[in-house]
Amino acid sequence: MREDAGQADPSIRLVTPTVPGSAAPGADASVALPTLGLNPARERRGRAWGGWGQITIGPRAGRLGLGALVLGTLLLVATAAAGPSVLVPRSAETFPNWEAGPLHLVATRIITDPQTLGLAFSVLLGVMILAYALVVAAIRTFSMRAIAIVVVALHVILLLSPPLQLTDLFNYLGYARLGALHHLNPYTHVIKQEMFDPVYRFTSWHSLRSPYGQLFSAFTYPLAFVSLPLAYWTLKVASVLLSLAFVALVWHCAKRLGRDPRFAVAFVAFNPVFLIYEVAGFHNDFFMLVPAMGAIALVLARRDRSAGAVLMIAIAVKFTAVLLLPFLILAVRDRPRQVRLLVGAVLMAIPLAILSFALFGLSLPNLQQQSALLTDFSIPNVVGLLLHVGGGTPLLLKIFTVGVVVVVGYQFFTKRDWLNGAGWSTLALIASLAWLVPWYVVWLLPLAALGTSVRLRQISAVLTVFLIFAFAPVTANYMNNHNINPLNTRAGHASQHLQSKLAH
């Protein structure tokens, strides 16, 4: 990422600006994109964050926001590395130094009481939300170089952290060792069948067949043949590097689209969910998001066959990426380009299918059991409670699934802006999930940042706040103290029973 030309602006209205230097000084430039079929009038309307007023934010407030994000992240990582705590699942049972990371040598535990630490973590998340808002509002007061430096610094800090909130990283390694080392198909066998393996004590889903894509499993298989600490750090480094590549692709696509890349990068990379739940959780989403964003970048470069091939890689990692396919078809518009896109997808699908069959036979990822689990504040469960139909019942989940199909069809056949259509469809998918966790919002953020829909960006911000407070420890403590249980329904009890069964 290179520094943008020109001086940073002293103040800003809360807008989505165009690229500096794209027009004469003082002109409010707009960029026509005829190859993508974007409506210039709609593009101009999309630059203003309408409905939130005209807020003027100066550079001092922006620097304060950036400082709060960096210091808050460093404080959180140091606290997590200092010793076993509620920040790191299963750390009370086992927390070796290689998991804690190098900061455990210098960090000390300031807060030892679990409830107090949970409250402090919740407050920190709230502060980071406010800091994120300040940074986004003041984004034109920063150079691209300054933003890039802060993004890299945050990733370096987070690399030093143990996995926060969930143990998915160890589950990835558990499935890899199950298949490559113990010769048991992770799509037909479970982690419980390797109880003697050192990875077992770090994992959580002991009786769940792997829900992850075959290509991701193939990626992780070589890690089974090295020591657990080396595999752990290799996967952490790979996740952080892929996260940086993902942010770089967001920057690149923003430049290609004529958007201000500073806004796009900040909207994604300074989001607290992105930082604390996605990057610091070392989730495998980046193995899917990088090729998905790569496919968008290739379409913008008119390399359609390569775009189709790269998108198939994303789908083979996590099937969620298939939602992007109809909108890439919509993006290329003319028939020859659509054919090239689909040919590229088919040509890549063939070796991927051969690899999958060679390693796993005809087995498929176990999405059925995971999709039957409910989280307290998943949208179907909340809607079911508000409608007094018993929370996220199977019938309601099916209705939400049909709703996703309807949204995708509407966005596709009405031929709306393809990035907006992909964003609204992704939002519909997230809203339909029974098992809703915070980092799923990261699927939406780049589409909202790059698209022209103001409302989609606003909803992305609201969803971020909702998910942070829904999963903050202070929320769980409050509900426990007041006997509030969103899963106290027949559907909720069934979900809790299945979750307990899969965890043991």
C-alpha positions as CSV (number, residue, x, y, z in Angstrom):
1,M,0.0,0.0,0.0
2,R,1.5,3.3,-1.0
3,E,0.8,6.7,0.4
4,D,-1.8,8.8,-1.3
5,A,-0.8,12.0,-3.0
6,G,-1.8,15.3,-1.4
7,Q,-2.2,16.6,2.1
8,A,-4.5,15.1,4.6
9,D,-7.7,17.0,5.1
10,P,-8.1,18.8,8.4
11,S,-11.8,17.8,8.8
12,I,-14.3,15.6,7.2
13,R,-18.0,15.0,6.7
14,L,-18.9,11.4,7.4
15,V,-18.8,10.2,3.8
16,T,-17.3,7.6,1.5
17,P,-14.9,9.7,-0.4
18,T,-13.4,9.2,-3.9
19,V,-9.7,8.6,-4.6
20,P,-7.6,11.7,-3.9
21,G,-6.2,13.1,-7.0
22,S,-9.0,11.8,-9.2
23,A,-10.3,15.3,-9.9
24,A,-9.2,18.9,-9.9
25,P,-8.7,20.5,-6.5
26,G,-12.0,21.4,-4.9
27,A,-14.0,19.2,-7.3
28,D,-16.3,16.5,-5.9
29,A,-15.2,13.8,-8.3
30,S,-17.2,10.7,-9.3
31,V,-15.8,7.8,-11.2
32,A,-17.9,6.2,-14.0
33,L,-17.5,2.5,-14.3
34,P,-19.2,1.4,-17.5
35,T,-17.6,-2.0,-17.6
36,L,-19.2,-2.8,-14.3
37,G,-22.6,-1.4,-15.2
38,L,-22.7,1.0,-12.2
39,N,-25.1,3.9,-12.3
40,P,-23.1,7.2,-11.9
41,A,-26.1,8.9,-10.1
42,R,-26.3,6.0,-7.7
43,E,-22.6,6.1,-7.2
44,R,-22.8,9.8,-6.3
45,R,-25.6,9.1,-3.8
46,G,-23.6,6.2,-2.4
47,R,-20.8,8.4,-1.3
48,A,-22.8,10.0,1.5
49,W,-23.6,8.2,4.7
50,G,-27.1,9.5,4.7
51,G,-29.3,9.3,7.7
52,W,-26.4,9.8,10.2
53,G,-26.1,13.6,9.7
54,Q,-23.1,15.6,8.7
55,I,-20.5,14.9,11.3
56,T,-17.2,16.9,11.3
57,I,-14.3,15.0,12.8
58,G,-10.8,16.4,12.9
59,P,-7.4,14.7,12.9
60,R,-7.0,14.8,16.7
61,A,-10.0,12.7,17.3
62,G,-8.9,10.3,14.6
63,R,-5.5,9.9,16.1
64,L,-7.1,9.3,19.5
65,G,-9.2,6.5,17.9
66,L,-6.2,4.9,16.4
67,G,-4.2,5.1,19.6
68,A,-7.1,3.5,21.5
69,L,-7.3,0.6,19.1
70,V,-3.6,-0.1,19.3
71,L,-3.3,0.3,23.1
72,G,-6.5,-1.6,23.7
73,T,-5.3,-4.4,21.5
74,L,-1.9,-4.5,23.2
75,L,-3.5,-4.5,26.7
76,L,-5.9,-7.3,25.8
77,V,-3.1,-9.5,24.2
78,A,-0.8,-8.9,27.2
79,T,-3.5,-9.8,29.6
80,A,-4.5,-13.0,27.7
81,A,-0.8,-14.1,27.5
82,A,-0.1,-13.4,31.2
83,G,-1.8,-16.6,32.5
84,P,-5.0,-18.7,32.4
85,S,-8.1,-16.6,32.2
86,V,-11.6,-16.5,30.8
87,L,-10.1,-14.8,27.7
88,V,-8.5,-18.1,26.5
89,P,-10.8,-21.1,26.6
90,R,-9.5,-24.3,28.3
91,S,-6.5,-22.3,29.7
92,A,-7.5,-23.2,33.2
93,E,-6.9,-26.8,32.3
94,T,-3.8,-26.4,30.2
95,F,-1.9,-23.3,29.1
96,P,1.7,-24.1,28.1
97,N,4.2,-21.3,27.4
98,W,4.2,-22.0,23.7
99,E,0.5,-21.3,23.5
100,A,0.7,-18.2,25.7
101,G,3.4,-16.7,23.4
102,P,6.4,-14.6,24.2
103,L,4.5,-11.8,26.0
104,H,4.0,-14.2,29.0
105,L,7.6,-13.5,29.9
106,V,6.9,-9.8,30.5
107,A,3.2,-9.5,31.1
108,T,1.7,-9.8,34.6
109,R,-1.9,-10.5,35.6
110,I,-3.5,-7.4,36.9
111,I,-7.0,-8.8,37.2
112,T,-7.5,-12.3,38.6
113,D,-11.2,-12.4,39.3
114,P,-13.0,-13.9,36.3
115,Q,-16.1,-11.7,36.5
116,T,-14.0,-8.5,36.9
117,L,-11.9,-9.5,33.9
118,G,-15.0,-10.3,31.9
119,L,-16.4,-6.8,32.8
120,A,-13.1,-5.2,31.8
121,F,-13.0,-7.1,28.5
122,S,-16.6,-5.9,27.8
123,V,-15.7,-2.3,28.6
124,L,-12.6,-2.6,26.3
125,L,-14.8,-3.8,23.4
126,G,-17.1,-0.8,23.9
127,V,-14.2,1.6,23.9
128,M,-12.9,-0.1,20.7
129,I,-16.3,0.4,19.0
130,L,-16.1,4.1,19.8
131,A,-12.5,4.3,18.6
132,Y,-13.5,2.5,15.3
133,A,-16.2,5.1,14.7
134,L,-13.7,8.0,15.3
135,V,-11.2,6.5,12.9
136,V,-13.7,5.9,10.1
137,A,-15.2,9.3,10.5
138,A,-11.7,11.0,10.4
139,I,-10.3,8.7,7.7
140,R,-9.3,11.4,5.2
141,T,-7.1,13.0,7.8
142,F,-4.7,10.1,7.5
143,S,-2.3,9.1,4.7
144,M,-2.6,5.6,3.3
145,R,0.9,4.9,4.6
146,A,0.0,5.7,8.1
147,I,-3.1,3.5,7.9
148,A,-1.0,0.6,6.5
149,I,1.6,1.0,9.4
150,V,-1.2,0.8,12.0
151,V,-2.8,-2.2,10.3
152,V,0.5,-4.1,10.2
153,A,1.3,-3.1,13.8
154,L,-2.1,-4.4,15.0
155,H,-1.5,-7.7,13.2
156,V,2.0,-8.1,14.8
157,I,0.5,-7.5,18.2
158,L,-2.3,-10.0,17.6
159,L,0.1,-12.6,16.3
160,L,1.6,-12.7,19.8
161,S,-1.8,-13.5,21.4
162,P,-3.1,-16.9,22.3
163,P,-6.4,-17.7,20.6
164,L,-9.1,-15.6,22.1
165,Q,-12.6,-16.7,23.0
166,L,-12.7,-20.0,21.1
167,T,-10.4,-23.0,20.4
168,D,-11.1,-23.4,16.6
169,L,-7.4,-23.3,15.8
170,F,-6.8,-26.5,17.8
171,N,-9.8,-28.1,16.3
172,Y,-8.3,-27.5,12.8
173,L,-5.1,-29.2,14.0
174,G,-7.1,-32.0,15.6
175,Y,-8.8,-32.9,12.4
176,A,-5.5,-32.6,10.5
177,R,-3.8,-35.1,12.9
178,L,-6.9,-37.3,12.9
179,G,-6.6,-37.7,9.1
180,A,-2.9,-37.4,8.2
181,L,-1.3,-38.9,11.3
182,H,-3.9,-41.4,12.5
183,H,-5.4,-42.3,9.1
184,L,-9.0,-41.6,10.1
185,N,-11.2,-39.6,7.7
186,P,-12.1,-36.4,9.6
187,Y,-15.5,-36.4,7.7
188,T,-16.5,-39.8,9.0
189,H,-14.6,-39.9,12.3
190,V,-14.3,-37.5,15.3
191,I,-11.5,-36.0,17.4
192,K,-12.6,-38.2,20.4
193,Q,-11.0,-41.1,18.5
194,E,-7.5,-39.6,19.0
195,M,-7.8,-39.1,22.8
196,F,-4.2,-40.2,23.2
197,D,-3.0,-37.4,20.9
198,P,-1.5,-34.3,22.6
199,V,-3.9,-32.0,20.6
200,Y,-6.9,-33.6,22.2
201,R,-6.8,-31.6,25.5
202,F,-6.8,-28.3,23.6
203,T,-9.8,-29.1,21.4
204,S,-13.5,-28.6,22.0
205,W,-15.7,-30.4,19.4
206,H,-14.7,-33.9,20.4
207,S,-17.7,-35.7,18.7
208,L,-18.2,-33.5,15.7
209,R,-17.2,-34.7,12.3
210,S,-15.3,-32.0,10.4
211,P,-17.5,-29.1,9.0
212,Y,-14.6,-27.6,7.1
213,G,-14.0,-27.7,3.4
214,Q,-11.9,-30.4,1.9
215,L,-9.3,-28.1,0.5
216,F,-8.7,-26.5,3.9
217,S,-8.3,-30.0,5.4
218,A,-5.8,-30.8,2.7
219,F,-3.9,-27.5,3.5
220,T,-3.6,-28.5,7.2
221,Y,-2.6,-32.1,6.7
222,P,1.2,-31.4,6.5
223,L,1.0,-29.7,10.0
224,A,0.2,-33.2,11.4
225,F,3.8,-34.3,10.9
226,V,5.5,-31.6,13.0
227,S,5.3,-30.9,16.7
228,L,2.2,-29.4,18.1
229,P,3.8,-26.1,19.1
230,L,5.3,-25.7,15.6
231,A,2.0,-26.6,13.9
232,Y,0.3,-24.1,16.2
233,W,2.6,-21.2,15.3
234,T,2.7,-22.1,11.7
235,L,-1.1,-21.9,11.5
236,K,-1.1,-18.7,13.4
237,V,1.5,-17.0,11.2
238,A,-0.3,-18.3,8.1
239,S,-3.6,-16.8,9.3
240,V,-2.1,-13.4,10.1
241,L,-0.3,-13.2,6.8
242,L,-3.5,-14.2,5.0
243,S,-5.4,-11.5,6.9
244,L,-2.9,-8.9,5.7
245,A,-3.3,-10.2,2.2
246,F,-7.0,-9.9,2.5
247,V,-6.7,-6.3,3.6
248,A,-4.3,-5.6,0.8
249,L,-6.9,-7.0,-1.7
250,V,-9.5,-4.7,-0.2
251,W,-7.2,-1.8,-0.8
252,H,-6.5,-3.0,-4.4
253,C,-10.1,-3.4,-5.3
254,A,-11.0,0.0,-3.8
255,K,-8.4,1.5,-6.1
256,R,-9.7,-0.3,-9.1
257,L,-13.2,0.8,-8.4
258,G,-12.3,4.4,-7.9
259,R,-13.1,4.4,-4.2
260,D,-10.9,5.9,-1.5
261,P,-8.8,2.9,-0.3
262,R,-8.3,4.6,3.1
263,F,-12.0,4.3,3.9
264,A,-12.3,0.7,2.6
265,V,-9.2,-0.5,4.6
266,A,-10.3,1.3,7.7
267,F,-13.9,0.1,7.5
268,V,-12.7,-3.5,7.4
269,A,-9.3,-3.7,9.2
270,F,-10.1,-1.5,12.2
271,N,-13.4,-3.1,13.0
272,P,-13.2,-4.6,16.5
273,V,-14.8,-7.9,15.4
274,F,-12.2,-8.2,12.7
275,L,-9.4,-7.6,15.2
276,I,-10.5,-9.3,18.3
277,Y,-12.6,-12.2,17.1
278,E,-11.3,-12.9,13.6
279,V,-7.6,-12.2,13.6
280,A,-7.0,-13.0,17.3
281,G,-9.2,-16.0,17.0
282,F,-7.0,-17.3,14.1
283,H,-10.1,-18.6,12.3
284,N,-9.9,-20.2,8.9
285,D,-12.1,-17.6,7.2
286,F,-9.0,-15.9,5.7
287,F,-8.3,-19.1,3.7
288,M,-11.6,-18.5,2.1
289,L,-11.7,-14.7,2.1
290,V,-8.4,-14.2,0.3
291,P,-9.3,-16.2,-2.8
292,A,-12.8,-14.7,-2.7
293,M,-11.4,-11.2,-2.8
294,G,-8.9,-12.4,-5.3
295,A,-11.7,-13.4,-7.6
296,I,-13.3,-9.9,-7.3
297,A,-9.9,-8.3,-8.1
298,L,-9.5,-10.6,-11.1
299,V,-12.9,-9.7,-12.4
300,L,-12.1,-6.0,-12.1
301,A,-8.9,-6.7,-14.1
302,R,-11.0,-8.6,-16.8
303,R,-9.2,-11.8,-16.1
304,D,-12.4,-13.8,-16.0
305,R,-11.1,-17.3,-16.4
306,S,-8.7,-16.9,-13.5
307,A,-11.4,-15.3,-11.4
308,G,-13.6,-18.3,-11.8
309,A,-10.8,-20.7,-10.9
310,V,-9.8,-18.7,-7.8
311,L,-13.4,-18.5,-6.7
312,M,-13.6,-22.3,-6.8
313,I,-10.6,-22.4,-4.4
314,A,-12.6,-20.2,-2.0
315,I,-15.6,-22.5,-2.3
316,A,-13.5,-25.6,-1.7
317,V,-12.2,-24.0,1.5
318,K,-15.6,-22.9,2.8
319,F,-18.8,-23.4,0.8
320,T,-20.1,-19.9,1.9
321,A,-18.1,-18.4,-0.9
322,V,-20.5,-19.9,-3.5
323,L,-22.8,-17.0,-2.8
324,L,-20.4,-14.7,-4.7
325,L,-20.6,-16.7,-8.0
326,P,-23.9,-15.3,-9.3
327,F,-22.8,-11.8,-8.7
328,L,-19.5,-12.3,-10.5
329,I,-21.5,-13.5,-13.4
330,L,-23.6,-10.3,-13.1
331,A,-20.4,-8.2,-12.9
332,V,-18.9,-9.4,-16.2
333,R,-22.2,-8.7,-18.0
334,D,-21.5,-9.9,-21.6
335,R,-21.9,-13.5,-22.6
336,P,-18.3,-14.3,-23.7
337,R,-16.9,-13.1,-20.3
338,Q,-19.5,-15.1,-18.4
339,V,-18.5,-18.2,-20.4
340,R,-14.8,-17.6,-19.6
341,L,-15.7,-17.2,-15.9
342,L,-17.6,-20.4,-15.8
343,V,-15.0,-22.3,-17.8
344,G,-12.3,-21.2,-15.3
345,A,-14.5,-22.4,-12.4
346,V,-15.1,-25.8,-14.0
347,L,-11.4,-26.3,-14.9
348,M,-10.4,-25.7,-11.3
349,A,-13.3,-27.8,-9.9
350,I,-12.0,-30.9,-11.7
351,P,-8.6,-31.2,-9.9
352,L,-10.2,-30.0,-6.6
353,A,-12.7,-32.9,-6.9
354,I,-10.0,-35.4,-7.7
355,L,-8.0,-34.2,-4.6
356,S,-11.0,-34.4,-2.4
357,F,-11.9,-37.9,-3.6
358,A,-8.3,-39.1,-3.2
359,L,-8.0,-37.9,0.4
360,F,-11.6,-38.3,1.7
361,G,-13.6,-40.4,-0.8
362,L,-17.2,-39.3,-1.2
363,S,-17.4,-37.8,2.3
364,L,-18.7,-34.2,2.6
365,P,-18.2,-31.5,5.3
366,N,-20.6,-32.0,8.2
367,L,-22.7,-28.9,7.9
368,Q,-25.9,-30.5,9.0
369,Q,-25.1,-30.9,12.7
370,Q,-23.5,-27.5,13.0
371,S,-26.4,-25.8,11.3
372,A,-28.8,-27.4,13.8
373,L,-27.1,-25.6,16.8
374,L,-28.5,-22.3,18.1
375,T,-26.7,-19.4,19.7
376,D,-28.6,-17.2,22.1
377,F,-28.8,-14.2,19.8
378,S,-28.9,-15.7,16.4
379,I,-31.4,-13.8,14.3
380,P,-33.8,-16.8,13.9
381,N,-33.8,-17.4,17.6
382,V,-34.4,-13.8,18.5
383,V,-37.2,-13.5,15.9
384,G,-38.7,-16.8,17.1
385,L,-38.8,-15.5,20.7
386,L,-40.3,-12.2,19.6
387,L,-43.0,-14.0,17.7
388,H,-43.6,-16.4,20.6
389,V,-43.1,-19.5,18.4
390,G,-40.4,-21.1,20.5
391,G,-37.2,-19.5,19.3
392,G,-35.2,-20.8,16.4
393,T,-37.4,-23.8,15.5
394,P,-36.6,-26.0,12.6
395,L,-39.5,-24.6,10.6
396,L,-38.4,-21.0,11.2
397,L,-34.8,-21.9,10.2
398,K,-36.2,-23.3,6.9
399,I,-38.2,-20.1,6.3
400,F,-35.0,-18.1,6.8
401,T,-33.1,-20.3,4.4
402,V,-35.9,-19.7,1.8
403,G,-35.5,-16.0,2.5
404,V,-31.8,-16.2,1.6
405,V,-32.7,-17.8,-1.8
406,V,-35.3,-15.1,-2.4
407,V,-32.9,-12.3,-1.6
408,V,-30.2,-13.8,-3.9
409,G,-32.7,-14.2,-6.7
410,Y,-34.1,-10.7,-6.3
411,Q,-30.6,-9.1,-6.3
412,F,-29.5,-11.1,-9.3
413,F,-32.5,-10.9,-11.5
414,T,-33.2,-7.3,-11.0
415,K,-29.6,-6.7,-12.1
416,R,-28.7,-4.3,-9.3
417,D,-25.1,-3.2,-8.6
418,W,-23.3,-6.5,-8.3
419,L,-21.3,-5.6,-5.2
420,N,-24.4,-4.4,-3.4
421,G,-26.2,-7.5,-4.4
422,A,-23.5,-9.7,-3.1
423,G,-23.5,-7.7,0.1
424,W,-27.2,-7.9,0.7
425,S,-27.2,-11.6,0.0
426,T,-24.3,-12.2,2.4
427,L,-26.2,-10.2,5.0
428,A,-29.3,-12.4,4.4
429,L,-27.1,-15.5,4.8
430,I,-25.6,-14.3,8.1
431,A,-29.1,-13.4,9.4
432,S,-30.4,-16.9,8.5
433,L,-27.7,-18.8,10.5
434,A,-28.8,-20.6,13.7
435,W,-25.2,-20.7,14.9
436,L,-24.3,-17.1,14.6
437,V,-20.9,-16.0,15.9
438,P,-19.3,-12.5,15.7
439,W,-16.6,-13.1,13.1
440,Y,-19.2,-14.0,10.4
441,V,-19.7,-10.2,10.0
442,V,-16.2,-10.1,8.3
443,W,-17.7,-11.9,5.3
444,L,-19.9,-8.8,4.8
445,L,-17.4,-6.0,5.6
446,P,-15.4,-5.8,2.3
447,L,-18.6,-5.9,0.2
448,A,-20.2,-3.1,2.3
449,A,-16.9,-1.1,2.1
450,L,-16.5,-1.5,-1.7
451,G,-20.2,-1.2,-2.7
452,T,-22.2,2.0,-3.1
453,S,-25.0,1.2,-0.6
454,V,-25.0,3.5,2.4
455,R,-27.6,1.5,4.1
456,L,-25.6,-1.7,3.8
457,R,-22.6,0.0,5.5
458,Q,-24.9,1.3,8.2
459,I,-26.4,-2.2,8.8
460,S,-22.9,-3.7,8.8
461,A,-21.9,-1.2,11.6
462,V,-25.1,-2.0,13.6
463,L,-24.5,-5.7,13.2
464,T,-21.0,-5.3,14.5
465,V,-22.2,-3.5,17.6
466,F,-25.0,-6.1,18.1
467,L,-22.7,-9.1,17.9
468,I,-20.1,-7.6,20.2
469,F,-22.6,-6.9,22.9
470,A,-24.4,-10.2,22.3
471,F,-21.2,-12.1,23.0
472,A,-19.6,-9.8,25.6
473,P,-19.1,-11.5,29.0
474,V,-21.0,-8.7,30.7
475,T,-24.1,-9.7,28.7
476,A,-23.9,-13.4,29.8
477,N,-23.3,-12.3,33.4
478,Y,-26.3,-10.1,33.3
479,M,-28.6,-12.8,31.9
480,N,-27.3,-15.3,34.4
481,N,-27.9,-13.0,37.3
482,H,-31.5,-12.2,36.1
483,N,-32.4,-15.8,35.0
484,I,-32.7,-14.8,31.4
485,N,-32.1,-17.7,29.0
486,P,-32.9,-17.2,25.3
487,L,-32.5,-21.0,24.8
488,N,-35.1,-21.9,27.4
489,T,-37.4,-23.3,24.7
490,R,-37.9,-26.7,23.1
491,A,-35.7,-25.8,20.2
492,G,-33.1,-24.3,22.6
493,H,-33.0,-27.4,24.8
494,A,-32.6,-29.6,21.7
495,S,-29.7,-27.4,20.6
496,Q,-28.0,-27.5,24.0
497,H,-28.4,-31.3,24.2
498,L,-26.8,-31.6,20.8
499,Q,-24.0,-29.2,21.6
500,S,-23.2,-31.1,24.8
501,K,-23.2,-34.4,22.9
502,L,-20.8,-33.0,20.2
503,A,-18.5,-31.5,22.8
504,H,-18.0,-34.7,24.7
